[in-house]
């Protein structure tokens, strides 16, 4: 199962062109939904206005080399390691979900567009990474959902309480979970495989089609916000925030994670 391309097996009953068209439509939904979200929420305008204000009010102007260095630091620290999370459990869960999702999506696209034909056998590493990525999303996502969410861990709400902000994580978990179940059932020849395939497609369509209403596009906004924060600290504006306190914390430990206060 782990070394088998589930989409190649699916192409025996569904024309490859149909499978590839569906994936292409999902890609268009991501691009279009993100652009719509940027235009609707005016995120780009907000960032560019803050950028101009920061440059105008900065105590000093940053050179091109300094900006490039800050961009690299942002990519390595906030982008690749999610160092902005102070809570280490949240950080690990986020990294598992992020890298798992990337492996899951990239290998899906490669297997669908290049290895659907029996004439081109799928390298064993691709389905292995697909399954591993989906499992990483499940571990990080379910860990976050049941134990780390602030309204559960800090406010004591039920982990089954659902609000609009949960649309992204729930549709993501539904997509990868149903995808794993479908791949397993298909490999065993179960008659339920088609049922779970339908649910998998519905969950995946919701995941990529609900970008304007979910937090999916935050993965594109967060690096821009982190870079802007580094620039503001480097040029002295600090986004109009006060400088670091000159006294240690005296009201408890700021590193302690609140639980059910």
N, C-alpha and C positions, 0 to 999 in steps of 0.2 A: 504493500500500500504506500509506504513512505517514498518509494522510488518510482511510483507510477504517476504519470501526468494525468490528472482527472479530466482535464479539458480535452486531451487527445482521445480518451475513452468516450467522452460525451460526443465527439465529432462523428462517432459511428452511427448515432441516431439523429443528430442535429447537424445540418450543413455547416461546415467551417465558416462560411461567409456570414451566417447568422450570428455565430458566436463572436466573431471579430467585429461585426457591426455593433453588437450590444456593448462590447468593451469600448469601442470608439465613441459611442453615445455617452457612456459614463465619463470619459475623458472630457468631452465637450461640456457636459453638465458641471464638472469641476471648474473648468476655465470660465464658463459663462456665469456660474453661480458666484464665484469669487469676484469677478468683475462687477456683477450686479451688487454684491454686498459692499464692495468698496465705494461704488457710486451712491448707493442708497444711504449708507452710514457716513459717507464723506470721510472715510478713513484716510485716503491719500491726501485730501485737502488739509485735514487735521495735522498729519505728519509734516507736510511741506510748510504749513504756516508756522508750526513749532520750530522747524529747522531754520527758517528765515529769522524768526524772533531770537532764537538761540545765537545765531551768527551775529545779529545786530547788537545784542546785549552782552555778548561774551567779553570777558576781560582781555582775551587775546584771540587772535585768529589762528586756526589750526592749518598747518601745511598739508599738502596732498599726501605726503609720506605719513604724517600722523594719522590722517583719516584712514588711509589704507591699513595702517597698523591696528587701529581701533576696529576696523571691519574684520580683520583676521582674528583678533581677540574675541570679538562677538561670535564669529562662526565657530571657533574652537571651544569657547567656554559656555556661552548660553545656548548655542546651536547644537553642538555635538554632545555636551555633557549635562545640559540643563542645570547649570550651577546656580541659576536664580532661585531654585527651590531651597529654602532653609531646612525644611523637614526632609530628612534623608529617606524615609519610607516613601513619601510622595515623589521624591526625585527618582528613586529606583523604579517605582511603578510606572512613572512617566517614561523613563528610558526604555523599559521593557515594551511598553505599548508603542512608543515611537519607532524603535528599530524593528520591532515585529511587524508593524503596519507597513513600513517601507519594504521589508523583505517580502511580505505577502503581496503587496501591490505590484512591485517591480517584477517578481517572478511570474505573477499572473499574466502580466502584459507580454513578457517574453515567451511564455509557453503558448499563449493564445495566438500571437502573431507569427511565431517562427517554428513552432513544433507541434502543430495540429495534425500534419500529414504523417501517415505511417512510413512514408519515404524518408522522413527526417526524425529519427529516434531522439527522444528528449534526454539530454544529459542527466544522469541520476541526481546531480547536485541541485538542479532546479526544483523538482518536486519536494526534495528533502528540505530545501530552504522555505518553500511554500508552506509546508506543514509546520516547520519550526517557527516561522514567522507568525502563523495563525495561533499556535500554542502560546507564544510570547505575548501576543495581544490579549489572549484569554487570561493568562496569569496576571499581567499588569492591570488589565481592565477590571477584572472581577475583584482583585485586591483593592483597587481604588474605589470601586462601587460599594463594596460592603464594609470596608474598614477605614478608608482614608478621607472620604468626602467630608468637607467641613461641617455640613449640616447633619451628618451622622456622627462623626467623631467628636465634634465640639458642642453641638447643640442637642444631641441625643435624639434626633428624629429617626424614624424607621428607615432602614436601608431600602425599603420598597416604596418610599415616597418618591413620586416622579413629578418633575417640573419641566418647563420647556427647555431649560438649559441642559437637561440630560439627554436631549435628542441625539446628539452626536455620539456620546459614549454608548448609549443603548443600541443605536442602529449599528455601530461598529461591532459591538460584542455579538449582536444577533447575526450579522453578516459572517464573521469568522467562525462562530460556533456552528451555525447551520452549514457553512461551507465544509467544515471538518466532518460533520455528520454525513452530509451528502457524499463526500469523497469516500468515506468508509463504506457506506451502504452500496455505492456504485461498484466498489472493488469486490464486494461480496456477492454481487448480483441480486441484491434485495429488491423486491417490488416497491418498497417504500422510497427508493432512491429518487424517483420522479417527483414524489410529494415534497421531499426535502429540497430538491432542486428548485421547485417553484417558490418555496419559502425563502431559500437562499437568494434567489433573484429579486424577490420583493424587498428583502432587508437591504440588499446591496443597492437597489434603486433608491430606496429611502435615504441611505447613507450619502450617496453622491448627488441625489436630487434635492436634498433639503439644506444645501449650504447656506442660502440666504436666511434661514431660520435657525441654524444650529451654530455650534462653535468650531466647525470644521476649518473655516478660513483663518482662525486664530493662529494656525501653524505658519501662516504667511505673515501675519501682522507682528507676532512676537519678536522675530529677529529684527524687524525694523524698529520696534520700540526699544529693544535692548541696545541697538546701535545708537539710537538717538540719546538714550540715557548716558552712554559712555561719552558721547560728544559733549553733552551738557556738563558733565563732571570735568572733562578735560579743559573746556574753555572757560570754566568758572561760573556759569549761570546756574548749574545744579537744578534746572527746571523750577527756579524760584523756591527751592526748598532750603531749609537751614542746614548749616554744616553739621558734621558729626558732633555729638555731645562730648564735652570735656570731662564728664564725670561718669563713673561706672553705673550700671543699672542698680537701683536700690530697692525696687519694688518687685522682688521675685526674679526669676531667671528668664530673660527674653528668649532663650533657646528651648524652653520647656513647652511641649505641645499641649495646648488646652484640651481637656476631654470632659464633656458633659458638665460644663459650668452652668 
